[in-house]
Amino acid sequence: MITSNDATELDLLLSQTKDILVQYVNQCQQENTQVVEHLCPEELVKVFDFGLEKDGVGRDGILDTIQGMLKYSVRSWNSKFIDKLYSGTDPIGVVSELMLGILNSNNHVYHVSPVTTMMEIKTAERMAELVGFKVRGGGRGITCPGGSASNQLAVITARNRKFPHIKTEGSRRGEILTMFTSTHSHYSLEKAAIMIGIGINNLIKVPCTEDGAMIPEELEKSIQESIARGESPFFVNATAGTTVLGAFDPLRPIGAVCQKYDLWFHVDGSWGGSVMFSEKLRYLIDGSELADSYTINPQKMLGVPLQCSYLLTKDPFVLQKYNSLNAGYLFHGENYDLGDGTVGCGRRPDAVKMFMAWKYNGSQGFESRVDRGFELAQYMYRKITENPRFRMVRKPASLNVCFW
């Protein structure tokens, strides 16, 4: 229950916390600040109070907890922080998270989250347009808790469309479903194969070039071999920006193969999909309009706070059509009730973070960020090749600079 004292307590707590956070960010950006004050788990439990007792610590105690949490956490605001495919956020990201905390919205049905639902729909529609879906009269999407979840929802939707009997009856005796992805793709596709019960061995890995890009001719060969074995292919995943080498699969010829064999064509652009915002770099996803679905993670290349991932779909109603269970106590056939198209229920409105960042920076701001990232990758590549202490693995295809 909300009491009359809540506003006063919020004012005091936010005021004091704000001063701590501003000081923390300023400290993170100083040259002599370490990325992390590393302690092993046994050491950390000795210096940080992880105890959860009967009596609460109150405002003063929680401020101590906040300061300790900041002290011993990894400082992603630090310029020396370079981790796997993400970075620190920015002021508008912090404000977005504050708004989400204040609203405590649930983007499962429109009537409890009207503004945040429309933010999700509009950001998805605009990105679908950049991919090329909107040009063909459709295009929408939905946020998921991470790129793996977006990829997995694409797999589930594709299976339910191709084999509608599985949704109600399960697999039939002797029925073997197969999926296809490159040898350099993300392991979330293997997790999806486990999730839908076809098994990892029926996720067929397609050979790649030395640069890590799928070979379309090998894809078609693998599909033909699967059909000859009496199996039922239904899904192909192409990667726009692989996790290790940053390679981009050739989407247009892969899309042509998918159309030839009537297979769902998905693009995992969790890492590199954000090049859709760059006029200079959009050629890397040429053919994306042929896809049925497309994953993009603004939490990575665009600097939007974790987590923020979208599954974009060419058909704006495909998620609801093949995933809905018609739960009458919650959903009433409203196209704006986004939760009906997922395999869950409650949904954090992560799209608010993308909407606010887009509103604040504009498309041009995203474009500048992406272009600058590619320029810095090439700069790092040149510097490493000039230094005899290092040996390049491959010339970078995007932001991944791999060296020994």
ZIHU-V99113 format. One record per residue. N is the residue number from 1. SS is DSSP state (H for helix, E for strand, C for the rest). D_LAST is the distance of its C-alpha to the last C-alpha in Angstrom with 1 decimal. Layout:
n->N ss->SS d_last->D_LAST
n->N ss->SS d_last->D_LAST
This chain:
n->1 ss->C d_last->57.7
n->2 ss->C d_last->57.2
n->3 ss->C d_last->59.4
n->4 ss->C d_last->60.7
n->5 ss->C d_last->58.6
n->6 ss->H d_last->55.3
n->7 ss->H d_last->55.2
n->8 ss->H d_last->55.9
n->9 ss->H d_last->53.3
n->10 ss->H d_last->50.6
n->11 ss->H d_last->51.5
n->12 ss->H d_last->51.2
n->13 ss->H d_last->48.0
n->14 ss->H d_last->46.3
n->15 ss->H d_last->47.5
n->16 ss->H d_last->46.2
n->17 ss->H d_last->42.9
n->18 ss->H d_last->42.3
n->19 ss->H d_last->42.6
n->20 ss->H d_last->40.0
n->21 ss->H d_last->37.5
n->22 ss->H d_last->37.9
n->23 ss->H d_last->37.4
n->24 ss->H d_last->34.3
n->25 ss->H d_last->32.7
n->26 ss->H d_last->33.7
n->27 ss->H d_last->32.2
n->28 ss->H d_last->28.8
n->29 ss->C d_last->28.5
n->30 ss->C d_last->29.2
n->31 ss->C d_last->26.5
n->32 ss->C d_last->26.9
n->33 ss->C d_last->26.8
n->34 ss->C d_last->24.2
n->35 ss->C d_last->22.6
n->36 ss->C d_last->24.1
n->37 ss->C d_last->26.5
n->38 ss->C d_last->25.0
n->39 ss->C d_last->27.5
n->40 ss->C d_last->27.5
n->41 ss->H d_last->30.1
n->42 ss->H d_last->32.7
n->43 ss->H d_last->32.4
n->44 ss->H d_last->32.5
n->45 ss->H d_last->35.8
n->46 ss->H d_last->37.4
n->47 ss->H d_last->36.8
n->48 ss->C d_last->37.2
n->49 ss->C d_last->40.4
n->50 ss->C d_last->39.6
n->51 ss->C d_last->43.3
n->52 ss->C d_last->45.3
n->53 ss->C d_last->49.0
n->54 ss->C d_last->52.4
n->55 ss->C d_last->52.9
n->56 ss->C d_last->50.5
n->57 ss->C d_last->49.3
n->58 ss->H d_last->50.5
n->59 ss->H d_last->49.3
n->60 ss->H d_last->48.7
n->61 ss->H d_last->46.8
n->62 ss->H d_last->44.6
n->63 ss->H d_last->43.7
n->64 ss->H d_last->42.5
n->65 ss->H d_last->40.4
n->66 ss->H d_last->38.9
n->67 ss->H d_last->37.9
n->68 ss->H d_last->36.4
n->69 ss->H d_last->34.5
n->70 ss->H d_last->33.0
n->71 ss->H d_last->32.3
n->72 ss->H d_last->30.2
n->73 ss->C d_last->28.5
n->74 ss->C d_last->25.1
n->75 ss->C d_last->25.9
n->76 ss->C d_last->24.6
n->77 ss->C d_last->26.7
n->78 ss->C d_last->24.5
n->79 ss->C d_last->22.5
n->80 ss->C d_last->19.5
n->81 ss->C d_last->19.6
n->82 ss->C d_last->16.8
n->83 ss->C d_last->17.0
n->84 ss->C d_last->16.9
n->85 ss->C d_last->18.8
n->86 ss->C d_last->21.5
n->87 ss->C d_last->22.6
n->88 ss->C d_last->25.8
n->89 ss->C d_last->29.1
n->90 ss->C d_last->31.7
n->91 ss->H d_last->35.5
n->92 ss->H d_last->36.8
n->93 ss->H d_last->34.5
n->94 ss->H d_last->36.1
n->95 ss->H d_last->39.6
n->96 ss->H d_last->39.0
n->97 ss->H d_last->38.2
n->98 ss->H d_last->41.3
n->99 ss->H d_last->43.4
n->100 ss->H d_last->42.2
n->101 ss->H d_last->43.1
n->102 ss->H d_last->46.5
n->103 ss->H d_last->47.4
n->104 ss->C d_last->46.1
n->105 ss->C d_last->46.6
n->106 ss->C d_last->46.1
n->107 ss->C d_last->45.2
n->108 ss->C d_last->46.9
n->109 ss->C d_last->50.2
n->110 ss->H d_last->51.2
n->111 ss->H d_last->54.3
n->112 ss->H d_last->52.4
n->113 ss->C d_last->49.6
n->114 ss->H d_last->50.9
n->115 ss->H d_last->48.8
n->116 ss->H d_last->45.5
n->117 ss->H d_last->46.2
n->118 ss->H d_last->46.9
n->119 ss->H d_last->43.7
n->120 ss->H d_last->41.7
n->121 ss->H d_last->43.7
n->122 ss->H d_last->43.5
n->123 ss->H d_last->39.8
n->124 ss->H d_last->39.2
n->125 ss->H d_last->41.7
n->126 ss->H d_last->40.1
n->127 ss->H d_last->36.6
n->128 ss->H d_last->38.3
n->129 ss->H d_last->39.8
n->130 ss->H d_last->36.5
n->131 ss->H d_last->35.2
n->132 ss->C d_last->38.4
n->133 ss->C d_last->40.3
n->134 ss->H d_last->43.0
n->135 ss->H d_last->43.9
n->136 ss->H d_last->45.1
n->137 ss->C d_last->47.4
n->138 ss->C d_last->45.4
n->139 ss->C d_last->42.3
n->140 ss->E d_last->41.9
n->141 ss->E d_last->39.6
n->142 ss->E d_last->39.2
n->143 ss->E d_last->36.8
n->144 ss->E d_last->35.2
n->145 ss->C d_last->33.5
n->146 ss->C d_last->29.9
n->147 ss->H d_last->28.2
n->148 ss->H d_last->28.5
n->149 ss->H d_last->32.2
n->150 ss->H d_last->32.6
n->151 ss->H d_last->31.1
n->152 ss->H d_last->33.3
n->153 ss->H d_last->36.4
n->154 ss->H d_last->35.8
n->155 ss->H d_last->35.7
n->156 ss->H d_last->38.9
n->157 ss->H d_last->40.7
n->158 ss->H d_last->39.8
n->159 ss->H d_last->41.1
n->160 ss->H d_last->44.3
n->161 ss->H d_last->45.0
n->162 ss->H d_last->44.6
n->163 ss->C d_last->46.2
n->164 ss->H d_last->48.6
n->165 ss->H d_last->50.4
n->166 ss->H d_last->47.4
n->167 ss->H d_last->47.8
n->168 ss->H d_last->51.3
n->169 ss->H d_last->51.6
n->170 ss->C d_last->48.1
n->171 ss->C d_last->46.7
n->172 ss->C d_last->49.4
n->173 ss->C d_last->49.6
n->174 ss->C d_last->47.3
n->175 ss->C d_last->45.5
n->176 ss->C d_last->41.8
n->177 ss->E d_last->39.8
n->178 ss->E d_last->36.4
n->179 ss->E d_last->33.6
n->180 ss->E d_last->30.8
n->181 ss->E d_last->27.2
n->182 ss->E d_last->24.0
n->183 ss->C d_last->21.5
n->184 ss->C d_last->19.0
n->185 ss->C d_last->21.7
n->186 ss->C d_last->22.1
n->187 ss->C d_last->23.6
n->188 ss->H d_last->26.7
n->189 ss->H d_last->28.1
n->190 ss->H d_last->28.2
n->191 ss->H d_last->29.8
n->192 ss->H d_last->32.3
n->193 ss->H d_last->33.2
n->194 ss->H d_last->33.9
n->195 ss->H d_last->35.9
n->196 ss->C d_last->38.2
n->197 ss->C d_last->38.7
n->198 ss->C d_last->37.6
n->199 ss->C d_last->34.8
n->200 ss->H d_last->31.1
n->201 ss->H d_last->32.1
n->202 ss->H d_last->34.0
n->203 ss->E d_last->31.0
n->204 ss->E d_last->30.0
n->205 ss->E d_last->26.4
n->206 ss->E d_last->26.4
n->207 ss->C d_last->23.8
n->208 ss->E d_last->21.4
n->209 ss->C d_last->20.2
n->210 ss->C d_last->16.7
n->211 ss->C d_last->16.1
n->212 ss->C d_last->17.3
n->213 ss->C d_last->20.9
n->214 ss->E d_last->24.0
n->215 ss->C d_last->26.1
n->216 ss->H d_last->29.7
n->217 ss->H d_last->31.5
n->218 ss->H d_last->29.7
n->219 ss->H d_last->30.9
n->220 ss->H d_last->34.4
n->221 ss->H d_last->34.3
n->222 ss->H d_last->33.3
n->223 ss->H d_last->36.0
n->224 ss->H d_last->38.6
n->225 ss->H d_last->37.7
n->226 ss->H d_last->38.1
n->227 ss->H d_last->41.5
n->228 ss->H d_last->42.6
n->229 ss->C d_last->42.0
n->230 ss->C d_last->44.3
n->231 ss->C d_last->41.8
n->232 ss->E d_last->41.9
n->233 ss->E d_last->38.8
n->234 ss->E d_last->38.9
n->235 ss->E d_last->35.6
n->236 ss->E d_last->32.5
n->237 ss->E d_last->29.5
n->238 ss->E d_last->27.4
n->239 ss->E d_last->24.4
n->240 ss->E d_last->24.0
n->241 ss->C d_last->20.5
n->242 ss->C d_last->18.6
n->243 ss->C d_last->17.0
n->244 ss->C d_last->13.4
n->245 ss->C d_last->13.2
n->246 ss->C d_last->16.3
n->247 ss->C d_last->18.2
n->248 ss->E d_last->22.0
n->249 ss->C d_last->24.3
n->250 ss->C d_last->27.2
n->251 ss->H d_last->29.9
n->252 ss->H d_last->32.9
n->253 ss->H d_last->32.9
n->254 ss->H d_last->31.9
n->255 ss->H d_last->34.8
n->256 ss->H d_last->37.2
n->257 ss->H d_last->36.4
n->258 ss->H d_last->37.1
n->259 ss->H d_last->40.4
n->260 ss->H d_last->41.4
n->261 ss->C d_last->41.2
n->262 ss->C d_last->42.2
n->263 ss->C d_last->39.1
n->264 ss->E d_last->37.9
n->265 ss->E d_last->35.0
n->266 ss->E d_last->32.7
n->267 ss->E d_last->29.8
n->268 ss->E d_last->27.2
n->269 ss->E d_last->26.4
n->270 ss->C d_last->25.5
n->271 ss->C d_last->22.4
n->272 ss->H d_last->23.0
n->273 ss->H d_last->26.8
n->274 ss->H d_last->27.5
n->275 ss->H d_last->27.1
n->276 ss->H d_last->30.7
n->277 ss->H d_last->31.6
n->278 ss->C d_last->30.2
n->279 ss->C d_last->32.4
n->280 ss->C d_last->29.6
n->281 ss->C d_last->27.1
n->282 ss->H d_last->29.6
n->283 ss->H d_last->29.3
n->284 ss->H d_last->26.2
n->285 ss->H d_last->28.6
n->286 ss->C d_last->31.4
n->287 ss->C d_last->33.6
n->288 ss->H d_last->33.2
n->289 ss->H d_last->37.0
n->290 ss->H d_last->37.3
n->291 ss->C d_last->35.8
n->292 ss->C d_last->38.0
n->293 ss->E d_last->35.7
n->294 ss->E d_last->32.7
n->295 ss->E d_last->30.6
n->296 ss->E d_last->29.4
n->297 ss->C d_last->28.1
n->298 ss->C d_last->29.2
n->299 ss->C d_last->27.7
n->300 ss->C d_last->24.2
n->301 ss->C d_last->24.0
n->302 ss->C d_last->27.5
n->303 ss->C d_last->27.4
n->304 ss->C d_last->30.4
n->305 ss->C d_last->30.7
n->306 ss->C d_last->29.7
n->307 ss->C d_last->31.1
n->308 ss->C d_last->32.0
n->309 ss->E d_last->31.5
n->310 ss->E d_last->33.9
n->311 ss->E d_last->34.8
n->312 ss->E d_last->36.6
n->313 ss->E d_last->39.1
n->314 ss->C d_last->41.0
n->315 ss->C d_last->44.2
n->316 ss->C d_last->45.1
n->317 ss->C d_last->47.0
n->318 ss->H d_last->45.0
n->319 ss->H d_last->43.6
n->320 ss->H d_last->47.1
n->321 ss->H d_last->48.6
n->322 ss->H d_last->46.6
n->323 ss->H d_last->45.7
n->324 ss->C d_last->48.8
n->325 ss->C d_last->51.1
n->326 ss->C d_last->54.0
n->327 ss->C d_last->54.2
n->328 ss->C d_last->57.5
n->329 ss->C d_last->57.5
n->330 ss->C d_last->54.5
n->331 ss->C d_last->54.0
n->332 ss->C d_last->56.8
n->333 ss->C d_last->55.4
n->334 ss->C d_last->54.1
n->335 ss->C d_last->51.3
n->336 ss->C d_last->50.0
n->337 ss->C d_last->49.6
n->338 ss->H d_last->45.8
n->339 ss->H d_last->45.6
n->340 ss->H d_last->47.6
n->341 ss->H d_last->44.7
n->342 ss->C d_last->42.3
n->343 ss->C d_last->42.2
n->344 ss->C d_last->42.8
n->345 ss->C d_last->45.4
n->346 ss->C d_last->44.6
n->347 ss->C d_last->42.0
n->348 ss->C d_last->40.6
n->349 ss->C d_last->40.9
n->350 ss->C d_last->37.3
n->351 ss->H d_last->38.2
n->352 ss->H d_last->39.9
n->353 ss->H d_last->36.6
n->354 ss->H d_last->35.7
n->355 ss->H d_last->39.2
n->356 ss->H d_last->39.3
n->357 ss->H d_last->36.0
n->358 ss->H d_last->37.1
n->359 ss->H d_last->40.6
n->360 ss->H d_last->39.2
n->361 ss->H d_last->36.5
n->362 ss->H d_last->37.9
n->363 ss->H d_last->36.1
n->364 ss->H d_last->35.3
n->365 ss->H d_last->33.5
n->366 ss->H d_last->31.2
n->367 ss->H d_last->30.7
n->368 ss->H d_last->29.7
n->369 ss->H d_last->27.3
n->370 ss->H d_last->25.5
n->371 ss->H d_last->25.6
n->372 ss->H d_last->24.3
n->373 ss->H d_last->21.3
n->374 ss->H d_last->20.4
n->375 ss->H d_last->21.1
n->376 ss->H d_last->18.8
n->377 ss->H d_last->15.9
n->378 ss->H d_last->16.6
n->379 ss->H d_last->17.1
n->380 ss->H d_last->13.6
n->381 ss->H d_last->12.2
n->382 ss->H d_last->14.5
n->383 ss->H d_last->13.7
n->384 ss->H d_last->9.9
n->385 ss->H d_last->11.0
n->386 ss->C d_last->13.6
n->387 ss->C d_last->11.6
n->388 ss->C d_last->10.9
n->389 ss->C d_last->8.8
n->390 ss->C d_last->5.8
n->391 ss->C d_last->5.1
n->392 ss->E d_last->6.2
n->393 ss->C d_last->6.9
n->394 ss->C d_last->10.4
n->395 ss->C d_last->12.6
n->396 ss->C d_last->13.6
n->397 ss->C d_last->16.9
n->398 ss->C d_last->17.8
n->399 ss->C d_last->16.4
n->400 ss->C d_last->13.1
n->401 ss->C d_last->10.3
n->402 ss->C d_last->7.2
n->403 ss->E d_last->3.8
n->404 ss->C d_last->0.0
